[in-house]
């Protein structure tokens, strides 16, 4: 029986995804939200929430997540900002 326990621990467990080491999958963080301010565009929001990243995929992800027309943003509107784009 001890041999069976060894099979599901250590390197074998890591290889089949049963381990709890750094390689174990983690749940994705929940999406954040952004409250639209006067003058905001999806582009400016994307640049603000993901600085240093190409804003185009971020704009697309925000538009998809909120089913929003980029021209229809309203100050005070709360947008979901996906954690990955």
Secondary structure as UniProt FT lines:
FT   HELIX           2..7
FT   HELIX           10..15
FT   TURN            16..17
FT   TURN            22..23
FT   STRAND          32..35
FT   TURN            38..39
FT   HELIX           42..49
FT   TURN            51..52
FT   HELIX           55..66
FT   HELIX           70..72
FT   TURN            75..76
FT   STRAND          78..81
//
